[in-house]
Amino acid sequence: MTAIVTVIGKDHKGIIASVSGFMSGNEINILDISQTIMQDYFTMIMLVDLSDTALEIGELRAMLEELGSELKVKMSLTHQDVFDAMHRI
């Protein structure tokens, strides 16, 4: 099962380290990643593999929102099927 994780917020040190550490610590593999700084804003989108995590998707969403709050960024998780359906022409 794959999902899209987005991270957006004011840039500061430690965002990538914290997010990737969270993923690793919860057996979530980052398949692809793109990040950039737009003026003072950090933006990142990741394609992640949830196959090995013991977390349910709702629990994972809540944990990512909490991590985002700690990092002062907005984090969201969307199942890839939902993401694809939302962006189909």
Number of C-alpha atoms within 10 A of each C-alpha: 10 17 20 21 20 20 21 19 18 16 18 13 8 10 20 14 10 14 17 15 13 15 18 13 11 15 16 20 19 18 11 11 13 10 14 12 13 10 8 10 13 18 18 17 18 18 20 21 19 21 12 11 16 12 15 9 15 10 11 17 17 14 15 22 18 15 18 20 12 10 19 15 22 18 23 17 22 16 16 17 12 11 13 12 9 9 7 6 5
